[in-house]
Amino acid sequence: MNNLIQYRTFGQLLEDVSIDFSSYALEGMIEPQQLIKIAMRVNFDLGVRIQKSKQIILDVEKGKAKMPNDFYSLNFAYMTGKYRVETQIPSGTLIEDRILDKGEVAVDANGCPTDTSVCMNDCGDYYQLIQKTKTEVKIYETFAKVKAVGQGISETCPNASWNDAQFKIELRDGFIYTNFSSGKIYLNYQAQMENQDGELIVMDHPMVNEYYEYALKQRILENMIFAGEPVSQQLNLIEARLRAARNNALSFVNTPNYSELQKIWSMNRRAQYDKYVNMFKSTPTLG
């Protein structure tokens, strides 16, 4: 499910709430610092199904490797071994604009860059257009089990039960500590609910947006009551809507998708086959 989820930032969520409470926003009664923890609580309530699943290969040096900054929990991990490198003709490209500091750009008397690769946009910023090509692919051919202990290991992580594994890792304080000095580790993990700029993000879907918005509105009205504002009736209405919105959001998020239902069906089919078919295959015949 998490591969299809859309996200928006906390700032965008707060903007929608401020539009509904426009008069309160103009009076300065909405404080983002008081509301960000409410959005974080709703994220936690919806569970890890709304978080992104990511994967990365880490280089272990001197028995230690730095975990990704957005790491939340470990799904599974492997020790990677032998790999082969395939060189190919550049086919995929990535084009990006890189904004340059004005101090590093040489300009003439008219303020124009002397370097022909540097351009200037309408805002007066200097930038370069960079095109990256992909010419090399690493294909890993061997993997080994690793025993995982420490912080941030999910309940379904198989590495926690691999007691016979030769390699061991410990997750602690943002680092991975290993019982081998160097190598590579493949990690599949759930990421924190934040974007590349470190800003809090929330799930963006019609079935869950009201849960976020009503949760923030409830806290806004609570703070207004503490400040002596007569908004008790509004708070009662919002709390009733909040309960319904929460039930709808949890029901939607926890509903299995097609691939999960297919996996459950396959597991049940194998279990029934082993129970009612294999038992007769293993029964010895009487001669």
Beta strands, then each sheet from edge to edge (+ up, - down):
strand 1: 7-9
strand 2: 53-61
strand 3: 64-66
strand 4: 71-80
strand 5: 83-87
strand 6: 93-100
strand 7: 118-120
strand 8: 126-133
strand 9: 136-140
strand 10: 143-150
strand 11: 167-172
strand 12: 175-178
strand 13: 182-191
strand 14: 201-203
sheet 1: 1+ 14-
sheet 2: 2+ 13- 4+ 10- 11- 12+ 3-
sheet 3: 5+ 9-
sheet 4: 6+ 8- 7+
end
